[in-house]
Amino acid sequence: MPDLIHNLDAVRERIAFAARAAGRDPRSITLLAVSKTFPSEDIRAAHLAGQRAFGENYVQEALTKLDALTDLRDSIEWHFIGPLQSNKTRPVAERFDWVHSVDRLKIAQRLAEQRPEGLPPLNVCIQVNVSGEASKSGVTPSEVTDVAHAVAALPTLRLRGLMAIPEPAADIDAQRTPHRALREWFDRLRADGLALDTLSMGMSGDLEAAVLEGATIVRIGTAIFGARDYSN
């Protein structure tokens, strides 16, 4: 799949360019390939091109892909990044390495209870609704501190940081504003004693703004796999 390989290289170049502009080491930023709605064959092709971290949004679709790619399990890091209902936490707790979309304490508690013994702690990020959109999941900024400390205390989880999906903006200055707000909350929590290391922010249209504001994981789908078909 030459287009996919070209796209991966182009995204990596965008990340490196933005990192250099910010005075950062490009290696400090993880590219998370968001493979929702795309077949397992595309994931396999991206893996062959050196991609290792993949993000999925829908539980049942993700489980089908994990089953199809069991031969790659030891070399793929699976991230769940979509809204997570409490009745679907068990398979995510059992089979994923990361959850970026913890938007309420109840979800974190269920993930902690359902993480199997013998597996490493499940890496989690708290999703923050930085733009205040009614249609977006996430804790409000005023709730971040209390929720973060409660999640950090749960066994079998490791609170890594914060995640956001800001409202789209047309220019880079406007894009940087919500990413900066998330970074400021991240810095406050670290100053408050939480050992956080992850800012999951930035997508295909705003990854440069996110990197400039300190993103450590950028979640890129369209720029790698192409436009999505939601007809099915």
ROSE-4610 file (N, C-alpha, C; in Angstrom, 1 decimal, always signed):
// ROSE-4610
residu = [M/M/M/P/P/P/D/D/D/L/L/L/I/I/I/H/H/H/N/N/N/L/L/L/D/D/D/A/A/A/V/V/V/R/R/R/E/E/E/R/R/R/I/I/I/A/A/A/F/F/F/A/A/A/A/A/A/R/R/R/A/A/A/A/A/A/G/G/G/R/R/R/D/D/D/P/P/P/R/R/R/S/S/S/I/I/I/T/T/T/L/L/L/L/L/L/A/A/A/V/V/V/S/S/S/K/K/K/T/T/T/F/F/F/P/P/P/S/S/S/E/E/E/D/D/D/I/I/I/R/R/R/A/A/A/A/A/A/H/H/H/L/L/L/A/A/A/G/G/G/Q/Q/Q/R/R/R/A/A/A/F/F/F/G/G/G/E/E/E/N/N/N/Y/Y/Y/V/V/V/Q/Q/Q/E/E/E/A/A/A/L/L/L/T/T/T/K/K/K/L/L/L/D/D/D/A/A/A/L/L/L/T/T/T/D/D/D/L/L/L/R/R/R/D/D/D/S/S/S/I/I/I/E/E/E/W/W/W/H/H/H/F/F/F/I/I/I/G/G/G/P/P/P/L/L/L/Q/Q/Q/S/S/S/N/N/N/K/K/K/T/T/T/R/R/R/P/P/P/V/V/V/A/A/A/E/E/E/R/R/R/F/F/F/D/D/D/W/W/W/V/V/V/H/H/H/S/S/S/V/V/V/D/D/D/R/R/R/L/L/L/K/K/K/I/I/I/A/A/A/Q/Q/Q/R/R/R/L/L/L/A/A/A/E/E/E/Q/Q/Q/R/R/R/P/P/P/E/E/E/G/G/G/L/L/L/P/P/P/P/P/P/L/L/L/N/N/N/V/V/V/C/C/C/I/I/I/Q/Q/Q/V/V/V/N/N/N/V/V/V/S/S/S/G/G/G/E/E/E/A/A/A/S/S/S/K/K/K/S/S/S/G/G/G/V/V/V/T/T/T/P/P/P/S/S/S/E/E/E/V/V/V/T/T/T/D/D/D/V/V/V/A/A/A/H/H/H/A/A/A/V/V/V/A/A/A/A/A/A/L/L/L/P/P/P/T/T/T/L/L/L/R/R/R/L/L/L/R/R/R/G/G/G/L/L/L/M/M/M/A/A/A/I/I/I/P/P/P/E/E/E/P/P/P/A/A/A/A/A/A/D/D/D/I/I/I/D/D/D/A/A/A/Q/Q/Q/R/R/R/T/T/T/P/P/P/H/H/H/R/R/R/A/A/A/L/L/L/R/R/R/E/E/E/W/W/W/F/F/F/D/D/D/R/R/R/L/L/L/R/R/R/A/A/A/D/D/D/G/G/G/L/L/L/A/A/A/L/L/L/D/D/D/T/T/T/L/L/L/S/S/S/M/M/M/G/G/G/M/M/M/S/S/S/G/G/G/D/D/D/L/L/L/E/E/E/A/A/A/A/A/A/V/V/V/L/L/L/E/E/E/G/G/G/A/A/A/T/T/T/I/I/I/V/V/V/R/R/R/I/I/I/G/G/G/T/T/T/A/A/A/I/I/I/F/F/F/G/G/G/A/A/A/R/R/R/D/D/D/Y/Y/Y/S/S/S/N/N/N]
num = [1/1/1/2/2/2/3/3/3/4/4/4/5/5/5/6/6/6/7/7/7/8/8/8/9/9/9/10/10/10/11/11/11/12/12/12/13/13/13/14/14/14/15/15/15/16/16/16/17/17/17/18/18/18/19/19/19/20/20/20/21/21/21/22/22/22/23/23/23/24/24/24/25/25/25/26/26/26/27/27/27/28/28/28/29/29/29/30/30/30/31/31/31/32/32/32/33/33/33/34/34/34/35/35/35/36/36/36/37/37/37/38/38/38/39/39/39/40/40/40/41/41/41/42/42/42/43/43/43/44/44/44/45/45/45/46/46/46/47/47/47/48/48/48/49/49/49/50/50/50/51/51/51/52/52/52/53/53/53/54/54/54/55/55/55/56/56/56/57/57/57/58/58/58/59/59/59/60/60/60/61/61/61/62/62/62/63/63/63/64/64/64/65/65/65/66/66/66/67/67/67/68/68/68/69/69/69/70/70/70/71/71/71/72/72/72/73/73/73/74/74/74/75/75/75/76/76/76/77/77/77/78/78/78/79/79/79/80/80/80/81/81/81/82/82/82/83/83/83/84/84/84/85/85/85/86/86/86/87/87/87/88/88/88/89/89/89/90/90/90/91/91/91/92/92/92/93/93/93/94/94/94/95/95/95/96/96/96/97/97/97/98/98/98/99/99/99/100/100/100/101/101/101/102/102/102/103/103/103/104/104/104/105/105/105/106/106/106/107/107/107/108/108/108/109/109/109/110/110/110/111/111/111/112/112/112/113/113/113/114/114/114/115/115/115/116/116/116/117/117/117/118/118/118/119/119/119/120/120/120/121/121/121/122/122/122/123/123/123/124/124/124/125/125/125/126/126/126/127/127/127/128/128/128/129/129/129/130/130/130/131/131/131/132/132/132/133/133/133/134/134/134/135/135/135/136/136/136/137/137/137/138/138/138/139/139/139/140/140/140/141/141/141/142/142/142/143/143/143/144/144/144/145/145/145/146/146/146/147/147/147/148/148/148/149/149/149/150/150/150/151/151/151/152/152/152/153/153/153/154/154/154/155/155/155/156/156/156/157/157/157/158/158/158/159/159/159/160/160/160/161/161/161/162/162/162/163/163/163/164/164/164/165/165/165/166/166/166/167/167/167/168/168/168/169/169/169/170/170/170/171/171/171/172/172/172/173/173/173/174/174/174/175/175/175/176/176/176/177/177/177/178/178/178/179/179/179/180/180/180/181/181/181/182/182/182/183/183/183/184/184/184/185/185/185/186/186/186/187/187/187/188/188/188/189/189/189/190/190/190/191/191/191/192/192/192/193/193/193/194/194/194/195/195/195/196/196/196/197/197/197/198/198/198/199/199/199/200/200/200/201/201/201/202/202/202/203/203/203/204/204/204/205/205/205/206/206/206/207/207/207/208/208/208/209/209/209/210/210/210/211/211/211/212/212/212/213/213/213/214/214/214/215/215/215/216/216/216/217/217/217/218/218/218/219/219/219/220/220/220/221/221/221/222/222/222/223/223/223/224/224/224/225/225/225/226/226/226/227/227/227/228/228/228/229/229/229/230/230/230/231/231/231/232/232/232]
x = [+0.8/+0.0/+0.9/+1.3/+2.3/+1.7/+0.4/-0.2/-0.1/-0.4/-0.4/+1.1/+2.0/+3.4/+3.9/+3.5/+3.8/+3.1/+1.9/+1.2/+1.8/+2.2/+2.9/+4.2/+5.0/+6.2/+5.9/+4.8/+4.5/+4.1/+3.3/+2.9/+4.1/+5.0/+6.2/+7.0/+7.1/+7.8/+7.1/+5.8/+5.0/+5.3/+5.3/+5.6/+7.1/+8.0/+9.4/+9.6/+9.0/+9.1/+8.5/+7.3/+6.7/+7.5/+8.1/+8.9/+10.2/+10.8/+12.0/+11.6/+10.4/+10.0/+9.7/+9.4/+9.1/+10.4/+11.5/+12.7/+12.6/+11.9/+11.7/+12.3/+12.6/+13.1/+11.9/+11.9/+10.8/+10.5/+11.5/+11.4/+10.5/+10.3/+9.5/+8.0/+7.6/+6.2/+5.9/+4.9/+4.4/+3.3/+3.4/+2.4/+1.4/+0.2/-0.8/-1.7/-1.6/-2.4/-3.8/-4.8/-6.2/-6.8/-7.1/-7.5/-9.0/-9.8/-11.2/-11.8/-12.7/-13.4/-12.5/-11.2/-10.4/-10.1/-9.9/-9.8/-8.4/-8.4/-7.2/-6.0/-6.3/-5.3/-4.5/-5.2/-4.5/-3.6/-4.0/-3.2/-2.0/-2.2/-1.0/+0.0/-0.5/+0.4/+1.1/+0.4/+1.1/+2.1/+1.8/+2.8/+4.0/+3.8/+5.0/+5.8/+5.2/+5.9/+6.5/+6.4/+7.1/+6.2/+4.9/+4.0/+3.7/+3.7/+3.4/+2.2/+1.8/+0.7/-0.5/-1.6/-2.9/-4.0/-4.9/-6.0/-7.3/-8.2/-9.6/-10.6/-11.8/-12.9/-14.1/-14.3/-15.5/-15.1/-15.7/-15.3/-15.4/-16.6/-16.8/-15.9/-15.8/-14.9/-13.5/-13.1/-11.7/-11.4/-12.3/-12.1/-12.0/-12.7/-12.6/-11.2/-10.7/-9.3/-8.3/-8.4/-7.5/-7.4/-8.6/-8.6/-7.9/-8.1/-7.5/-6.0/-5.5/-4.1/-3.4/-3.8/-3.2/-1.7/-1.3/+0.1/+1.0/+0.4/+1.2/+1.1/+0.4/+0.1/+1.3/+2.4/+3.5/+4.2/+3.9/+4.6/+3.6/+2.4/+1.4/+0.9/+0.9/+0.3/-1.1/-2.1/-3.5/-4.0/-4.5/-5.1/-6.6/-7.4/-8.8/-9.0/-9.6/-9.6/-11.1/-12.1/-13.4/-14.2/-15.5/-16.3/-16.5/-16.5/-16.6/-17.8/-18.7/-19.9/-19.5/-20.1/-19.8/-20.0/-20.9/-21.2/-20.2/-19.3/-18.3/-16.9/-16.7/-15.3/-14.5/-15.2/-14.4/-13.5/-14.0/-13.0/-11.9/-12.2/-11.1/-10.1/-10.6/-9.7/-8.8/-9.4/-8.7/-7.7/-8.0/-7.2/-6.5/-6.7/-6.0/-4.8/-3.9/-2.8/-3.0/-3.8/-4.1/-5.6/-6.1/-7.4/-7.3/-7.5/-7.4/-8.6/-9.8/-11.1/-11.8/-11.1/-11.7/-12.4/-13.7/-14.4/-15.2/-15.1/-15.8/-15.2/-15.2/-14.6/-15.1/-16.4/-17.0/-16.4/-16.0/-15.3/-14.0/-13.2/-11.9/-12.1/-13.0/-13.2/-13.5/-14.4/-14.7/-13.5/-12.7/-11.5/-10.5/-10.4/-9.5/-10.0/-11.3/-11.8/-11.7/-11.7/-11.8/-10.4/-9.4/-8.1/-7.6/-7.3/-6.9/-5.5/-5.5/-4.2/-3.2/-2.0/-0.9/-0.6/-1.5/-1.2/-0.6/+0.2/+0.7/-0.4/-0.2/-1.3/-1.8/-3.1/-3.6/-3.3/-2.7/-2.4/-3.6/-3.9/-5.1/-4.8/-5.6/-5.7/-7.1/-7.2/-8.5/-8.8/-10.0/-10.4/-11.1/-10.6/-11.0/-11.8/-12.9/-13.7/-13.3/-12.1/-11.5/-12.3/-13.1/-13.9/-15.3/-15.7/-17.0/-18.2/-17.9/-18.9/-19.9/-21.2/-22.2/-22.1/-21.6/-21.6/-20.4/-19.4/-18.1/-18.1/-17.5/-17.3/-16.2/-16.0/-14.9/-15.3/-14.4/-14.7/-14.5/-15.2/-15.0/-13.7/-13.1/-11.8/-11.9/-13.1/-13.2/-13.2/-13.4/-13.4/-12.1/-11.2/-10.0/-9.2/-8.9/-8.1/-8.6/-9.9/-10.5/-10.5/-10.9/-11.0/-9.6/-8.6/-7.2/-6.7/-6.8/-6.3/-7.1/-8.3/-9.1/-8.7/-8.5/-8.0/-6.6/-5.7/-4.4/-4.3/-5.3/-5.2/-5.8/-6.3/-6.9/-5.8/-6.0/-5.0/-5.3/-4.3/-4.2/-4.3/-4.4/-4.4/-3.1/-2.6/-1.6/-2.0/-2.3/-2.7/-1.5/-1.6/-0.5/-0.6/-1.8/-2.0/-3.4/-3.5/-4.7/-4.9/-6.2/-6.5/-7.6/-7.6/-8.7/-8.9/-10.2/-10.6/-11.1/-10.3/-10.8/-11.7/-12.5/-13.4/-12.5/-12.8/-12.0/-11.8/-10.7/-10.4/-9.6/-9.8/-9.2/-7.7/-7.2/-5.8/-5.1/-3.8/-3.0/-3.0/-3.1/-3.2/-4.4/-5.6/-6.8/-6.7/-6.1/-5.9/-5.0/-4.1/-3.2/-3.8/-4.9/-5.5/-6.0/-6.9/-7.3/-6.2/-5.3/-4.1/-3.3/-3.2/-2.4/-3.2/-4.5/-5.3/-5.1/-5.1/-4.9/-3.5/-2.5/-1.1/-1.0/-1.7/-1.7/-2.3/-3.4/-3.9/-3.0/-2.3/-1.3/-0.2/+0.3/+1.3/+0.9/-0.4/-0.9/-0.9/-1.4/-1.5/-0.1/+0.9/+2.2/+2.8/+2.5/+2.9/+2.3/+1.1/+0.3/+0.7/+1.8/+2.3/+2.0/+1.2/+0.9/+2.0/+2.4/+3.5/+3.0/+2.6/+2.1/+3.2/+3.0/+4.0/+3.4/+2.0/+1.4/+0.3/+0.5/-0.6/-1.0/-2.2/-2.7/-3.6/-3.1/-3.8/-3.2/-4.1/-3.6/-4.1/-4.8/-5.2/-4.7/-5.3/-4.7/-4.7/-5.7/-5.8/-5.1/-4.7/-4.1/-2.9/-2.2/-1.1/+0.0/+0.3/+1.3/+1.1/-0.2/-0.5/-0.4/-0.7/-0.6/+0.8/+1.7/+3.1/+3.7/+3.4/+3.9/+3.5/+2.4/+1.9/+2.3/+3.1/+3.6/+3.0/+2.2/+1.7/+2.8/+2.5/+3.4/+2.9/+1.5/+0.9/+0.0/+0.1/-0.8/-1.6/-2.9/-3.8/-4.2/-3.6/-3.7/-4.4/-5.5/-6.3/-6.3/-7.1/-7.3/-6.0/-5.1/-3.8/-3.0/-3.3/-2.6/-3.4/-4.7/-5.5/-6.4/-6.6/-7.5/-8.9/-9.8/-11.1/-11.9/-12.7/-13.4/-14.8/-15.3/-16.6/-17.4/-18.4/-19.2/-20.6/-20.7/-22.0/-22.4/-21.4/-21.7/-21.7]
y = [-1.2/+0.0/+1.2/+1.7/+2.8/+4.1/+4.3/+5.6/+5.6/+4.5/+4.5/+4.7/+4.1/+4.3/+5.7/+6.3/+7.7/+8.6/+8.3/+9.1/+9.0/+7.8/+7.7/+8.5/+8.4/+9.2/+10.7/+11.2/+12.6/+13.1/+12.2/+12.6/+12.7/+11.7/+11.7/+13.0/+13.4/+14.6/+15.8/+15.9/+17.0/+17.0/+15.9/+15.9/+16.4/+15.9/+16.3/+17.8/+18.3/+19.7/+20.6/+20.2/+20.9/+20.8/+19.6/+19.4/+20.3/+20.4/+21.2/+22.7/+23.1/+24.5/+24.8/+23.8/+24.0/+23.7/+23.4/+23.1/+21.8/+20.8/+19.5/+18.4/+17.3/+16.1/+15.4/+15.2/+14.5/+13.1/+12.5/+11.2/+11.3/+12.5/+12.6/+12.6/+12.4/+12.5/+11.1/+10.5/+9.2/+9.4/+8.8/+8.8/+7.7/+8.0/+7.0/+7.0/+5.9/+5.7/+5.3/+6.2/+5.9/+5.2/+3.9/+3.0/+2.7/+3.4/+3.1/+3.2/+2.3/+2.1/+1.5/+1.3/+0.8/-0.7/-1.5/-3.0/-3.4/-4.6/-5.0/-5.1/-5.3/-5.4/-4.0/-2.9/-1.6/-1.5/-2.0/-2.0/-2.8/-4.0/-4.9/-4.2/-3.5/-2.8/-1.6/-0.9/+0.2/-0.4/-1.6/-2.2/-2.6/-3.1/-3.5/-2.3/-1.1/+0.1/+0.7/+0.0/+0.5/+1.1/+1.2/+1.8/+0.8/+1.2/+0.2/+0.5/+1.8/+2.2/+2.5/+1.9/+2.0/+2.3/+3.3/+3.7/+3.3/+2.8/+2.4/+3.1/+3.3/+4.1/+3.2/+2.1/+1.3/-0.1/-0.5/-1.7/-2.9/-3.2/-4.4/-4.5/-3.3/-3.3/-3.6/-3.0/-3.1/-4.6/-5.3/-6.6/-7.6/-7.3/-8.0/-7.9/-6.7/-6.5/-7.1/-7.0/-7.7/-9.2/-9.8/-11.2/-11.5/-10.6/-10.9/-10.7/-10.0/-9.6/-10.2/-11.3/-11.9/-12.2/-12.5/-12.8/-11.6/-10.4/-9.2/-8.6/-9.4/-8.9/-8.4/-9.1/-8.7/-7.4/-7.0/-5.8/-4.7/-4.8/-3.7/-3.2/-1.9/-1.3/-0.8/-1.3/-1.0/+0.1/+1.2/+2.3/+2.4/+2.5/+2.8/+4.3/+4.9/+6.4/+7.0/+6.1/+6.6/+6.6/+7.1/+7.1/+5.6/+5.4/+4.1/+4.0/+3.1/+2.9/+1.9/+2.0/+1.2/-0.3/-0.6/-2.0/-2.6/-1.8/-2.3/-2.2/-2.0/-1.7/-3.0/-4.2/-5.4/-5.8/-5.9/-6.3/-5.3/-4.0/-3.0/-3.2/-3.4/-3.6/-4.9/-5.9/-7.2/-7.1/-6.3/-6.5/-5.3/-4.1/-2.9/-2.6/-1.8/-1.3/+0.1/+0.9/+2.3/+2.5/+3.4/+4.1/+5.6/+6.3/+7.8/+8.5/+7.8/+8.5/+8.3/+8.3/+8.1/+9.5/+9.5/+10.8/+10.9/+9.9/+10.0/+8.9/+9.1/+8.2/+6.8/+6.6/+5.3/+4.4/+5.0/+4.2/+3.8/+4.6/+4.3/+3.1/+3.2/+2.2/+0.9/+0.8/-0.4/-1.0/-0.2/-0.6/-1.2/-0.6/-1.1/-2.4/-2.6/-3.8/-4.9/-4.6/-5.7/-5.9/-5.2/-5.5/-6.8/-7.8/-9.1/-9.1/-9.9/-10.1/-10.7/-10.3/-10.8/-9.9/-8.9/-7.9/-6.7/-5.9/-4.7/-3.7/-2.7/-1.7/-1.1/-0.9/-0.3/+1.2/+1.7/+3.1/+3.9/+5.0/+5.7/+7.2/+7.9/+9.4/+9.8/+11.0/+11.6/+12.5/+12.3/+13.2/+14.5/+15.6/+16.9/+17.6/+18.1/+18.9/+20.3/+20.6/+21.9/+23.0/+22.6/+23.6/+23.8/+23.0/+23.2/+22.8/+21.9/+21.6/+20.5/+20.8/+19.9/+18.5/+18.4/+17.2/+16.4/+16.9/+16.2/+15.6/+14.4/+13.8/+14.5/+14.2/+14.7/+15.4/+15.3/+16.0/+17.5/+18.4/+19.8/+20.2/+21.3/+21.7/+21.8/+22.2/+22.4/+21.0/+19.9/+18.6/+17.9/+18.4/+17.7/+17.2/+18.1/+17.8/+16.7/+16.8/+15.7/+14.4/+14.4/+13.1/+12.5/+13.4/+12.9/+12.2/+12.8/+12.2/+10.9/+10.9/+9.6/+8.5/+8.8/+7.8/+7.3/+8.3/+7.9/+6.9/+6.9/+6.1/+4.7/+4.4/+3.1/+2.1/+0.9/-0.2/-0.7/-1.3/-1.8/-0.8/+0.5/+1.5/+2.3/+3.0/+3.9/+5.2/+6.2/+7.5/+8.2/+8.3/+8.8/+10.3/+10.8/+12.2/+12.6/+13.5/+14.1/+14.0/+14.0/+13.9/+14.9/+15.5/+16.4/+16.3/+16.6/+16.7/+18.1/+19.1/+20.5/+20.7/+21.8/+22.2/+22.6/+22.3/+22.6/+24.2/+24.6/+26.0/+26.1/+27.3/+27.4/+27.7/+28.5/+28.9/+28.4/+28.4/+27.7/+28.4/+29.7/+30.4/+30.0/+29.9/+29.5/+28.1/+27.2/+25.8/+25.7/+26.5/+26.4/+26.7/+27.5/+28.0/+26.8/+25.9/+24.8/+23.8/+23.6/+22.7/+23.3/+24.6/+25.3/+25.1/+25.2/+25.1/+23.7/+22.7/+21.3/+21.2/+21.7/+21.7/+22.3/+23.5/+24.2/+23.3/+22.6/+21.7/+20.6/+20.0/+19.0/+19.5/+20.7/+21.2/+21.4/+21.8/+22.0/+20.7/+19.7/+18.3/+17.8/+18.0/+17.6/+18.4/+19.7/+20.5/+20.0/+19.4/+18.9/+17.5/+17.0/+15.7/+14.5/+14.7/+13.5/+13.3/+12.0/+11.7/+11.5/+12.5/+12.5/+12.7/+12.0/+12.2/+12.3/+12.3/+12.2/+13.3/+13.9/+14.8/+14.3/+13.7/+13.1/+14.2/+14.8/+15.9/+16.1/+16.5/+16.8/+15.7/+16.1/+15.2/+15.6/+15.1/+15.3/+16.8/+17.6/+19.0/+19.9/+19.5/+20.4/+19.9/+18.9/+18.3/+19.3/+20.2/+21.2/+22.0/+22.5/+23.3/+22.5/+21.2/+20.4/+20.1/+19.9/+19.6/+20.9/+22.0/+23.3/+23.5/+23.0/+23.2/+22.0/+21.0/+20.0/+18.6/+18.3/+17.0/+15.9/+14.8/+13.7/+12.5/+12.5/+11.6/+12.4/+12.2/+12.8/+11.7/+11.8/+10.8/+11.1/+10.4/+10.7/+9.6/+9.9/+8.9/+9.2/+10.3/+10.6/+10.9/+11.5/+11.9/+10.6/+9.5/+8.2/+7.3/+7.1/+6.1/+6.6/+7.9/+8.5/+8.8/+9.4/+9.7/+8.5/+8.6/+7.5/+7.3/+6.1/+5.8/+5.3/+6.1/+5.7/+5.1/+4.8/+4.3/+2.9/+2.2/+0.9/+0.9]
z = [+0.0/+0.0/+0.0/-1.2/-1.2/-0.7/-0.9/-0.4/+1.1/+1.8/+3.2/+3.7/+3.1/+3.5/+3.3/+2.2/+1.9/+2.9/+3.3/+4.3/+5.6/+6.0/+7.3/+7.3/+6.3/+6.2/+6.3/+5.6/+5.6/+7.0/+7.7/+9.0/+10.0/+9.8/+10.7/+10.4/+9.2/+8.8/+9.4/+9.4/+10.0/+11.5/+12.2/+13.6/+13.9/+13.1/+13.3/+13.1/+12.0/+11.7/+12.9/+13.4/+14.5/+15.7/+16.0/+17.2/+17.1/+16.0/+15.8/+16.0/+15.5/+15.7/+17.2/+18.0/+19.4/+20.2/+19.6/+20.3/+21.1/+20.5/+21.1/+20.3/+20.9/+20.3/+19.6/+18.3/+17.7/+18.3/+18.9/+19.5/+20.8/+21.3/+22.5/+22.2/+20.9/+20.5/+19.8/+20.4/+19.8/+18.8/+17.6/+16.6/+16.9/+17.2/+17.4/+16.1/+15.4/+14.1/+14.5/+14.2/+14.5/+13.4/+13.6/+12.6/+12.6/+13.3/+13.3/+11.9/+11.6/+10.4/+9.3/+9.5/+8.5/+8.8/+7.8/+8.0/+8.7/+9.2/+9.8/+8.8/+7.5/+6.5/+6.5/+6.7/+6.7/+7.9/+9.0/+10.2/+10.0/+9.4/+9.1/+8.2/+7.2/+6.3/+7.0/+7.9/+8.6/+9.6/+10.2/+11.1/+10.3/+9.1/+8.3/+7.9/+7.9/+7.6/+8.9/+10.0/+11.2/+12.3/+12.0/+13.0/+14.1/+15.3/+16.4/+17.3/+17.4/+18.3/+17.4/+17.8/+17.0/+18.0/+17.5/+18.3/+17.7/+18.5/+18.1/+19.0/+18.3/+19.0/+19.4/+18.7/+18.9/+19.4/+20.5/+21.2/+20.3/+19.7/+19.0/+17.7/+17.0/+15.8/+16.2/+17.3/+17.8/+18.1/+18.8/+19.2/+18.0/+16.9/+15.7/+15.1/+15.1/+14.6/+15.5/+16.8/+17.7/+17.4/+17.2/+16.9/+15.6/+14.6/+13.3/+13.3/+14.3/+14.3/+15.6/+16.0/+17.2/+17.0/+15.8/+15.5/+15.7/+15.8/+16.0/+17.4/+18.3/+19.6/+20.4/+20.3/+21.1/+20.5/+19.3/+18.7/+18.4/+18.9/+18.7/+20.1/+20.2/+21.4/+21.1/+21.7/+21.4/+22.4/+21.8/+22.6/+22.3/+23.4/+23.2/+23.4/+22.4/+22.4/+22.3/+22.2/+22.0/+23.3/+23.2/+24.4/+24.8/+26.1/+26.7/+27.6/+27.3/+28.2/+29.3/+30.4/+31.5/+31.3/+30.4/+30.1/+29.1/+28.6/+27.7/+28.2/+29.5/+30.0/+30.1/+30.3/+30.6/+29.4/+28.2/+27.1/+26.9/+27.2/+27.0/+28.2/+29.4/+30.5/+30.3/+29.6/+29.4/+28.3/+27.2/+26.0/+25.5/+26.1/+25.6/+26.6/+26.0/+26.8/+27.4/+26.7/+27.0/+26.9/+27.7/+27.5/+27.7/+26.6/+26.6/+27.1/+27.1/+27.1/+28.5/+29.6/+30.9/+31.2/+31.1/+31.2/+32.5/+33.4/+34.7/+35.6/+36.8/+37.8/+37.7/+37.5/+37.4/+36.3/+35.2/+34.2/+34.6/+35.3/+35.8/+36.8/+37.7/+38.7/+38.1/+37.1/+36.4/+35.7/+35.1/+34.4/+35.4/+36.6/+37.6/+38.1/+38.4/+38.9/+37.9/+36.6/+35.6/+34.9/+35.3/+34.7/+35.3/+34.4/+34.9/+35.7/+36.7/+37.4/+36.4/+36.6/+35.7/+34.5/+34.2/+33.2/+33.8/+33.1/+33.6/+33.9/+34.7/+34.9/+33.6/+33.5/+32.3/+32.4/+31.3/+31.2/+30.8/+31.6/+31.3/+31.3/+30.5/+30.5/+30.8/+31.4/+31.7/+30.6/+30.0/+28.9/+29.5/+29.0/+29.5/+28.4/+28.7/+27.7/+27.8/+27.1/+27.2/+26.5/+25.5/+24.7/+25.3/+26.2/+26.8/+25.9/+24.9/+24.0/+24.6/+24.4/+25.0/+24.3/+23.1/+22.4/+22.7/+23.4/+23.7/+25.1/+25.1/+26.4/+27.2/+28.4/+29.2/+30.5/+31.4/+32.7/+32.4/+33.2/+33.1/+33.7/+33.3/+33.9/+35.5/+36.0/+37.4/+38.1/+37.4/+38.0/+37.9/+37.1/+36.7/+38.0/+38.9/+40.0/+40.8/+41.2/+42.1/+41.4/+40.1/+39.4/+39.2/+38.9/+38.6/+39.9/+41.0/+42.3/+42.6/+42.3/+42.6/+41.7/+40.4/+39.4/+39.8/+40.1/+40.4/+41.6/+42.5/+43.6/+43.4/+42.2/+41.9/+41.6/+42.1/+41.8/+40.4/+39.8/+38.4/+37.3/+37.6/+36.6/+36.9/+35.8/+35.9/+35.2/+36.0/+35.4/+34.7/+33.4/+32.6/+32.3/+32.1/+31.8/+31.4/+30.5/+30.0/+28.5/+28.1/+26.7/+26.4/+25.2/+24.8/+23.3/+22.9/+21.5/+21.3/+21.1/+21.1/+19.9/+20.0/+18.9/+17.8/+16.5/+15.4/+15.2/+14.8/+14.6/+13.3/+12.6/+11.3/+11.2/+12.2/+12.2/+13.4/+13.2/+14.2/+15.6/+15.6/+16.9/+17.6/+16.9/+17.6/+18.0/+17.2/+17.6/+18.8/+19.0/+20.1/+21.5/+21.5/+22.7/+23.6/+23.0/+23.9/+24.3/+23.3/+23.7/+24.8/+24.8/+25.9/+27.2/+27.1/+28.4/+28.9/+28.1/+28.6/+29.2/+28.5/+29.1/+30.4/+30.6/+31.9/+33.0/+32.7/+33.7/+34.0/+33.0/+33.1/+34.0/+33.8/+34.6/+36.1/+36.3/+37.6/+38.4/+37.7/+38.3/+38.7/+37.8/+38.1/+39.3/+39.4/+40.5/+41.8/+41.6/+42.8/+43.2/+42.6/+43.0/+42.2/+41.1/+40.3/+39.3/+39.1/+38.2/+36.8/+36.1/+34.8/+33.7/+32.6/+31.5/+30.1/+30.0/+28.7/+28.5/+27.4/+26.8/+25.5/+25.5/+24.2/+23.6/+22.6/+21.9/+20.5/+19.6/+18.2/+17.3/+16.2/+15.2/+13.8/+12.8/+11.5/+11.1/+11.6/+11.2/+12.1/+13.3/+14.2/+15.0/+14.4/+15.1/+15.4/+14.4/+14.7/+15.9/+16.1/+17.2/+18.5/+18.4/+19.6/+20.0/+19.0/+19.3/+19.9/+19.3/+19.8/+21.3/+21.7/+23.1/+24.0/+23.5/+24.4/+24.2/+23.2/+23.0/+23.1/+23.7/+23.7/+22.9/+22.7/+21.7/+20.8/+19.5/+18.6/+17.9/+17.8/+17.3/+15.9/+14.9/+13.5/+12.8/+12.1/+11.3/+9.9/+9.5/+8.1/+7.3/+7.9/+7.2/+6.9/+7.6/+7.4/+6.5/+6.9/+6.2/+5.1/+5.1/+4.1/+4.8/+3.9/+4.4/+4.8/+5.8/+6.3/+5.7/+5.5/+5.0/+6.2/+6.6/+7.8/+7.3/+6.0/+5.5/+6.1/+6.6/+7.2/+8.7]
